[in-house]
Amino acid sequence: MTTMKKQHIFDLIVIGGGSAGYASARTAHEQKFKVAVVDNAKELGGLCILRGCMPSKTLLYSAEILHLANRGRTFGFDQANLGSDMEKMQQRKKEIIAEFADYRREQLEDGRFRLFRSKAKFLDSTTLELTDGTLLKAGKFIISTGSTIGMPPVPGLDEVTFKTSDEVLSLSQVPEEVVVLGGGIVACELAQFLSRVGSRVTLLQRSEYILRDFPEKASVCVRKKLEDEGIIVNTGVSIKELTQIDQESIRVDYLHEGNPKSQETKFLFHALGRKPVTDQLNLQMLGVELEKSGHIKTNSFQQTSIPHIYAAGDCAGPHEIVHIAIRQGETAAFHALGKSPAALSYDHLLGVVFTDPQVATVGLLPMELKKRGIDFLSADYPFDDHGKSILMEAKHGYVEVHAEKKTGVVLGAECVGKDAGELIHALSIAVSLKATVLQLAKADWYHPTLSEIWTYPIEDLAEEIFPGA
């Protein structure tokens, strides 16, 4: 006798309950549609809340306070010689994160949508099968399954015991020394964190610059600060072999500037990037196209190659940023439900790196402006000649503004310096509203503030584009 499988029918099914998935589900519910969310994670909440931006920034801020406290003489008081207490730092992090995680769990479990705590795979383009055999059917789907640690083809990586950002963000004791593989955002942020809490850190990066997705000038500035703090930064590195010597130790053999080098470590931090989680959904069987990177290919409304299936967040890319994931999720939901959302564009993209100094960019930068053949002018100004940053001993960095030569419209900006992630928002508004440098020059900028530093490049550009105005 054949047992009938349970079956449920919805208007929209969201696979994954992180930032993009929750935004999709909430948006669809508000439009009075019947929604299900399928999430198999051990804990509800998504990467940002549980193992990403919130826990990392909590610990980074603790390390910054420790760093400043240990520079007491610079600011005119007795040297503190404080050390880190990782257990207390972790306890504070857990308490803070618990509030966010509890709130997101309540949002997912409050009855607005049907929540299935299970794995799912497509049986066909309108049917999901859960682990227990339950069938879920819908006319529309949004995939928001996130990302996981990638395994690039580094010789020996799959044969050694390495740590990931998950372990670094959960440390109860400070490792004596660390070798970091990678030079991207996570690598640089957490390398500086580990150094500031007491580890000897060596960072190995394949390309010639750390933070290679950001302006070269920003990379050089951050590298200098990391090295000033005692971090060894080797770029242009080619890993030849990773070898597990014994239960604890790993040998890293690599070429640096053409010279063979070897280093042993008991803490190998793999920070070589993440990959989208898409491999267990049967997407190839459906004909859903993927990018070479493994991300799900989507159009500007987050539609995949199967029009009623959408993707949003880290599994879709191209930017693994929470506010982008949320916007993608909302856009996908509106479009899936027959609304007319604005097509997504990344010309106003805002990005921040939480190193010290921080790196922040918005809009179109010179490389992209040149590629598009846009005639533009740029002006910059250093933090080491700015009053507020000098008194704060925050002299590393610069601001730079890029404006269209003919109209003076602000097209992009970059900031490397103290609280750059906060300072960039003034220019983010300017880029989004297509403000001109002349308009910004007429605004009030309070003295002495860090934000006031924007007035120097803005006024230089205004005088050049609008002489006599």
C-alpha positions in Angstrom: 0.0 0.0 0.0 1.5 3.4 -1.1 1.6 6.1 1.7 0.5 9.5 0.4 3.1 12.2 1.2 1.9 15.3 3.0 1.5 18.2 0.7 1.1 22.0 1.3 0.4 24.7 -1.2 1.6 28.3 -0.9 1.8 31.4 -3.1 5.5 31.8 -2.4 8.1 29.6 -0.8 11.4 31.2 0.5 14.3 28.8 1.0 16.6 30.3 3.7 15.7 32.6 6.6 18.6 35.0 6.7 18.6 38.7 5.8 17.5 38.2 2.2 15.0 35.4 3.0 13.3 37.2 5.9 13.0 40.4 3.8 11.4 38.4 1.0 9.0 36.6 3.3 8.0 39.8 5.2 7.4 41.7 2.0 5.2 38.9 0.5 3.2 38.6 3.8 2.6 42.3 3.8 1.1 41.9 0.3 -1.4 39.4 1.8 0.2 36.3 0.1 0.5 32.9 1.7 4.2 32.3 2.4 6.4 29.5 3.7 10.0 29.7 4.8 12.2 26.6 4.7 15.4 26.8 6.9 17.6 23.9 7.9 20.2 25.9 9.9 21.0 24.8 13.4 20.1 28.3 14.6 17.8 30.7 13.0 19.1 34.2 12.2 21.4 34.0 9.2 25.2 34.6 8.8 25.2 38.3 9.7 23.6 37.9 13.1 25.1 34.6 14.1 28.6 34.4 12.6 29.2 37.5 10.5 29.0 41.2 10.8 27.4 41.6 14.3 29.7 39.2 16.3 32.8 40.4 14.4 32.1 44.1 14.8 31.4 43.5 18.5 34.8 41.9 19.0 36.6 44.4 16.8 35.2 47.3 18.9 36.4 45.6 22.1 39.9 45.2 20.5 39.9 48.9 19.4 39.1 50.0 23.0 42.0 47.8 24.3 44.3 49.2 21.6 43.5 52.8 22.5 43.8 52.1 26.3 47.3 50.7 25.8 48.3 54.0 24.0 47.6 55.9 27.2 50.8 58.0 27.2 49.9 59.4 23.8 46.7 60.8 25.2 48.3 62.1 28.4 47.6 59.5 31.1 49.6 56.7 32.7 50.1 53.6 30.5 47.6 51.0 31.4 49.3 47.8 30.1 46.0 46.1 29.9 45.5 42.6 28.5 42.6 40.9 26.8 40.2 38.6 28.6 38.7 36.6 25.8 36.1 34.9 28.0 34.7 38.2 29.0 34.8 39.6 25.5 33.0 36.5 24.3 30.4 36.7 27.0 29.6 40.3 26.0 29.4 39.3 22.3 27.1 36.4 23.1 24.8 38.6 25.2 24.6 41.2 22.4 24.1 38.7 19.6 21.5 36.8 21.6 19.2 39.8 21.5 19.4 40.0 17.7 19.1 36.3 17.2 16.1 36.0 19.5 14.4 38.8 17.7 14.9 37.3 14.3 13.8 33.9 15.6 10.6 35.5 17.0 10.0 37.2 13.6 10.3 33.9 11.7 8.2 32.0 14.3 5.4 34.6 14.9 2.9 32.9 12.6 3.0 35.3 9.7 4.5 32.6 7.5 4.7 28.8 7.8 8.2 27.8 9.0 9.6 24.4 8.0 12.9 23.5 9.8 14.2 21.1 7.2 16.4 20.6 4.2 14.7 21.1 0.8 15.3 20.1 -2.8 13.3 20.7 -6.0 11.5 17.7 -7.4 10.3 19.9 -10.3 9.9 23.6 -11.0 6.9 23.9 -8.7 7.6 21.3 -6.0 10.0 21.1 -3.1 10.6 17.9 -1.1 11.6 18.2 2.5 13.8 15.7 4.4 10.8 13.9 5.9 9.2 13.6 2.4 6.7 16.4 2.9 5.9 18.2 -0.4 5.6 21.9 -0.7 4.1 23.5 -3.9 4.1 27.1 -5.0 3.8 29.3 -8.0 6.9 31.3 -7.0 10.1 30.6 -5.2 12.9 32.7 -3.7 16.3 31.0 -3.0 18.3 32.7 -0.3 20.5 29.9 1.0 23.5 32.0 1.7 27.1 31.0 1.6 29.7 28.8 3.3 33.5 28.7 3.6 35.0 28.1 0.2 37.8 25.6 -0.6 40.0 27.1 -3.3 42.6 24.9 -5.0 45.4 25.5 -2.5 47.8 22.5 -2.3 47.1 20.6 0.9 44.3 22.8 2.2 41.9 19.9 2.4 44.4 17.8 4.3 45.3 20.2 7.2 43.5 21.4 10.3 42.6 25.0 9.7 40.5 27.6 11.5 37.8 29.7 9.9 36.2 33.0 10.9 33.7 30.9 12.9 36.5 29.7 15.2 38.2 33.1 15.4 34.9 34.7 16.5 34.5 32.0 19.2 38.0 32.0 20.7 38.1 31.6 24.5 41.9 32.0 24.5 44.3 34.1 22.5 46.5 32.1 20.2 50.2 32.8 20.6 50.7 33.1 16.8 48.5 33.0 13.7 49.1 32.6 10.0 46.3 34.1 7.9 45.7 32.9 4.4 44.0 35.7 2.4 44.0 39.5 2.2 40.3 40.3 1.8 37.9 42.0 4.2 37.5 39.2 6.7 41.3 38.4 6.6 42.3 42.0 7.3 39.7 42.8 9.9 40.3 39.6 11.9 44.1 39.7 11.5 44.1 43.1 13.2 41.7 41.9 15.8 44.0 38.9 16.6 47.0 41.1 16.7 45.4 43.6 19.1 44.3 41.0 21.6 47.9 39.6 21.7 48.7 37.2 18.8 51.7 37.4 16.5 50.2 37.6 13.1 51.5 36.8 9.6 49.2 37.5 6.7 49.8 35.8 3.3 48.1 37.3 0.3 48.3 36.0 -3.3 47.8 39.3 -5.1 50.1 42.3 -4.8 47.6 44.2 -2.7 45.4 43.5 0.3 41.8 44.5 -0.1 42.3 44.2 -3.8 38.6 45.1 -4.5 39.2 48.5 -3.1 41.3 51.4 -4.4 45.1 50.8 -4.4 45.7 53.9 -2.3 43.3 52.5 0.3 45.1 49.2 0.3 48.5 50.8 0.8 47.2 52.9 3.7 45.7 50.0 5.6 48.8 47.9 5.0 51.0 50.5 6.5 48.8 50.7 9.6 48.7 46.9 10.0 52.5 46.7 9.7 52.9 49.6 12.1 51.0 47.5 14.7 53.4 44.6 14.2 51.5 42.4 11.7 53.7 40.8 9.0 52.0 41.4 5.7 53.4 39.4 2.7 51.8 40.0 -0.7 52.5 38.4 -4.0 52.6 35.0 -2.2 52.2 31.6 -4.0 51.4 28.8 -1.6 53.3 25.7 -2.6 52.1 23.3 0.0 50.3 23.0 3.3 51.5 20.0 5.4 50.1 18.7 8.7 53.3 18.0 10.7 51.7 16.6 13.8 48.3 16.9 15.6 48.9 20.6 16.3 51.4 22.0 13.8 51.1 22.9 10.2 53.9 23.9 7.8 53.2 26.5 5.2 55.6 26.4 2.2 55.3 29.3 -0.1 57.1 31.6 -2.6 57.4 35.3 -1.7 59.0 37.7 -4.2 60.4 34.6 -5.9 62.1 33.3 -2.7 61.0 30.0 -1.1 59.9 30.4 2.5 58.6 28.0 5.1 56.7 28.7 8.3 55.2 26.6 11.0 52.0 27.5 12.8 49.5 26.0 15.3 46.8 28.3 14.2 46.2 28.5 10.4 43.3 30.9 9.7 41.7 30.1 6.3 40.3 33.5 5.1 40.2 32.8 1.4 36.6 33.6 0.8 33.2 31.9 0.8 31.1 30.1 -1.8 27.3 30.1 -2.4 25.3 27.3 -1.0 23.4 25.9 -4.0 24.6 22.3 -4.5 21.8 20.3 -2.8 18.8 22.0 -4.4 18.7 20.2 -7.7 19.1 23.4 -9.6 20.9 21.9 -12.5 18.1 19.4 -13.0 15.7 22.3 -13.3 17.9 24.3 -15.7 18.7 27.2 -13.3 21.9 28.8 -14.6 24.9 29.5 -12.4 27.7 32.0 -12.8 31.3 30.7 -13.0 31.7 31.6 -9.4 28.8 29.3 -8.5 26.4 32.1 -7.7 22.9 31.8 -9.1 22.6 33.9 -12.2 19.8 36.6 -11.9 18.6 39.6 -13.8 18.0 43.1 -12.2 14.8 41.8 -10.6 16.5 38.7 -9.1 14.8 36.3 -11.5 16.8 33.2 -12.4 16.8 31.5 -15.8 13.5 29.9 -14.7 11.2 33.0 -14.5 9.1 32.0 -11.5 12.3 31.1 -9.4 14.2 34.0 -7.9 17.5 34.2 -5.9 18.7 36.8 -3.4 21.5 37.4 -0.9 24.9 35.7 -0.8 23.9 32.8 -3.0 23.2 35.2 -5.8 25.9 37.9 -5.3 27.5 39.9 -6.7 28.0 41.7 -3.3 27.8 39.9 0.0 26.5 42.8 2.0 23.5 42.8 4.3 21.7 45.9 3.0 22.1 44.6 -0.5 20.7 41.2 0.5 17.7 42.9 2.0 17.1 45.0 -1.1 17.4 42.0 -3.3 15.0 40.0 -1.2 12.4 42.8 -1.3 12.8 43.4 -5.0 12.5 39.6 -5.7 9.3 39.4 -3.6 7.6 42.4 -5.2 8.5 41.2 -8.7 7.4 37.6 -8.0 4.0 38.9 -6.8 3.3 40.9 -9.9 4.3 44.4 -8.6 6.7 46.8 -10.4 9.8 47.4 -8.3 12.7 49.4 -9.5 15.4 47.4 -11.2 18.4 46.8 -9.0 21.5 48.9 -9.9 24.8 49.0 -8.0 26.0 52.4 -9.3 25.3 53.7 -5.7 27.0 50.8 -4.0 28.2 51.5 -0.5 31.0 49.3 1.0 32.8 49.4 4.4 35.8 47.6 5.8 36.1 47.7 9.6 39.9 47.7 9.9 41.6 50.6 11.6 41.7 52.8 9.7 38.3 51.9 8.2 37.8 51.8 4.4 34.6 53.1 2.9 33.5 53.7 -0.7 30.3 54.7 -2.4 29.2 55.0 -6.1 31.5 54.8 -9.1 35.2 54.9 -8.6 37.9 56.0 -11.1 38.5 52.5 -12.6 34.8 52.1 -13.4 34.4 55.7 -14.5 37.2 55.3 -17.0 35.8 52.0 -18.2 32.5 53.8 -19.0 34.2 56.7 -20.7 32.8 59.3 -18.2 34.8 62.5 -18.0 35.3 63.3 -14.3 37.5 65.2 -11.9 38.8 64.0 -8.5 40.1 65.8 -5.4 41.4 64.4 -2.2 42.6 65.5 1.3 44.7 63.6 4.0 43.6 63.0 7.6 47.1 64.0 8.9 46.4 67.6 8.0 42.9 67.8 9.5 42.3 69.2 13.0 39.9 66.7 14.5 41.8 63.7 13.3 45.1 65.1 14.5 43.7 65.7 18.1 42.3 62.1 18.0 45.7 60.7 16.8 43.8 59.3 13.8 46.1 60.5 11.1 46.1 57.5 8.8 44.0 58.0 5.7 42.4 60.3 3.2 39.1 61.3 1.6 38.5 61.6 -2.1 35.6 62.8 -4.2 34.9 62.1 -7.8 32.5 64.4 -9.8 31.3 64.6 -13.4 33.4 67.3 -15.1 30.6 68.9 -17.0 27.8 69.0 -14.3 29.7 68.7 -11.0 27.4 65.8 -10.0 29.1 63.6 -7.3 29.5 60.2 -8.9 31.6 58.5 -6.1 33.7 58.9 -3.1 36.2 57.0 -0.9 37.3 57.5 2.6 40.1 55.7 4.6 40.3 56.8 8.1 38.8 57.0 11.6 35.1 56.1 11.5 35.1 56.1 7.7 32.0 53.8 7.8 30.1 56.7 9.4 31.7 59.5 7.4 30.9 57.9 4.0 27.1 58.3 4.5 27.2 62.0 3.8 28.5 61.3 0.4 26.3 58.3 0.0 23.3 60.6 0.2 25.0 63.0 -2.3 25.5 60.2 -4.8 22.0 58.8 -4.4 20.4 62.3 -4.8 22.8 63.3 -7.6 23.9 66.3 -5.7 26.6 68.6 -7.1 29.8 69.6 -5.4 28.6 73.2 -5.5 25.5 72.2 -3.5 27.6 70.3 -1.0 30.0 73.2 -0.7 27.1 75.5 0.4 26.0 73.1 3.1 27.0 73.6 6.8 29.9 71.4 8.0 30.6 71.8 11.7 34.1 72.6 13.0 35.9 70.7 14.5 34.4 67.4 13.3 35.8 64.4 11.3 33.0 65.0 8.7 34.4 68.5 8.0 37.3 66.9 6.1 34.9 66.4 3.1 34.8 70.2 2.6 38.4 70.3 1.3 38.0 68.1 -1.8 34.4 69.3 -2.3 35.5 73.0 -2.4 38.4 72.2 -4.7 36.1 70.6 -7.2 33.5 73.3 -6.9 36.0 76.0 -7.6 37.3 74.1 -10.7 34.0 73.1 -12.1 32.0 76.3 -11.2 34.6 79.1 -11.2 33.2 82.3 -9.7 30.0 80.7 -8.4 
